[in-house]
Amino acid sequence: MSKVDGSGGVGILELARTGSETLEGGALIESHPPDTGVVSGRASADTDLADSSTASDRTSSKSQVPDVSRKMAPLIQIPVPGRSPRYLPEKAWLGLVLEMTDAGFRARLLDQDGGAPLLGDFDFEEVADEDHDLVHVGAEFYWNIGYRDSVSGQRERASLLRFRRLPRIEKRLLDKARAEAEALLSDLQEE
Amino acid sequence: MISPPDADEIEVTLFGPGYGESVLVHLGEGRWLVVDSCLGAWAPNVPAPLWYFDQLGLDPASAVGLVLVSHWHDDHVAGISRVIQACSLARVALSSAFPKKEFLELVTTYSKLAVEEPGVSELSRTLRLLAKSTRMAFANQDRQLLVHQTEAGARKVFALSPSDLALERALVAFGKLLPEPGQRPRRIGAPSSNESSVALWIEAPPTNILLGADLEEFQTSGRGWTAVLESSTGADGKASYFKIPHHGSETAYCPGVWAEKLVEVPVACVSPFKGGSVELPRPEDVARIQGHTSLAYATGRPRSKKAARDLPKAVQKTLKEQGKTLYYEPLADGYVTARWKVGHDSGWRVKTYGEAGELSTLYPETA
């Protein structure tokens, strides 16, 4: 993210990311229908976002409205009131940490749509700092791969990994389990 | 369709490899014994014993005389509650560690925690299914679990373990796995001890069969295979078929078993295991087994197959960007069947199916 004082008094701008649905090094602000909230026009020089000659090459000589594909990612995005970022998962797994490795951990991945279990290796750097204490053999995490739509309508691929924060075990749960075990014990008798 | 064994034919079929093991034994005249259960690639989500009986055209309700749950680990109990339900007239033998407060508390506690614990969940279903039933027997060292009379003589099934000391140690280990109040739930993971595992000795004249389950060796009096060898009331004679214990691992190797309880060149079968980075048997394990017998077989060799192609394209692209490769968890996909036609003195005839084969073929690097 980069804060710039762009034309039209734009507030927070989001730099385009490289990727399958993003623009490589474009200087223009994408032309979008009004409901996207992305303004048309050129980024001001003080945004320091890109090379202006590239921008000229891609600008319509008649209207000065950028002639760019709608697939081009916006460089400047304005949050649209009422729109919130959303995540569209393509695949979701429940991960179970099987063992720790030098650089991270190995996990069994249970497909949340019922597909075959998979195995994968993860580096510690893939885990958010605040989750590091939760990484241990037997820990569970959610791992989703999909798309993330920003508040301005930009879509990018995203991989989200979050460790489960399970509530601490209460004594009453253990007491209940103990009582059930005793009842089960009396029901398990040899013929 | 596979032909079922003849009435006078003894059969031992071992399922594996990958993540799971199950053994089926035909005691003669249509009577079967089932040890443990696993799921495999042969039919999605169908326990191996039920799939096999279906292939043979047999009704498990009338064919099976005994189902043994040798121990509680995930790779031995997948689908066991369905097997017990289908084998509705069979006696069900459980490790004597099961009907103990320490073990049951572990099961009921983990059933309440929001963590994925498939082995415990399966055992919880099984124990609740068996509650108040009159089908149960508890297996411990030297206990006779089944006698099946045939025209060729009695077929007897004995438990060789757990010993009293092993049971005591297993209960202590269960207690240590119980969470404390205030602790955050976590999976049990892969418990290291198999002390309460039930190994079987089957007298099937003119031969004997030794099924090693996951019983390990501790080189300590009263525990593991040493306890089996120390017993004066257990297995008599020598076995010509050996289901190698604990996927062929070094920790389950006891030279005395090969010397005292097995014929000179037994048929030895192993179900390999692959879970995380643990792969059994290791090459040195294979070499050791081959040093004992030339008739060694395995239910396959688990291989990691890449999963990328079957994932959505956007997922594939993201994984590629991350430099990450995902693999399928190896599923059981092979089995070894050994049959002995009684009265013909022909010894074992071994056939392999799926990815199963001779150990020397599956592990050529150890030759």
Interface residues (C-beta under 8 A of the other chain):
Chain A: S20 E90 K91 L94 L96 L98 E99 T101 R106 R108 L109 L110 A116 P117 L118 L119 G120 D121 F122 E126 H136 V137 G138 A139 E140 I145 G146 Y147 R157 A158 S159 R165 L166 P167 R168 I169 E170 K171 L173 L174 K176 A177 R178 E180 A181 E182 L184 L185 D187 L188 Q189 E190 E191
Chain B: R91 F98 P99 K100 K101 L104 E105 V107 T108 T109 S111 K112 L113 A114 V115 E116 L127 R128 L130 A131 K132 T134 R135 M136 A137 F138 L178 P179 E180 P181 G182 Q183 R184 P185 R186 R187 I188 G189 A190 G275 G276 S277 S304 A307 L311 P312 A314 V315 K317 T318 L319 E321 Q322 K324 T325 L326 Y327 Y328 E329 L331
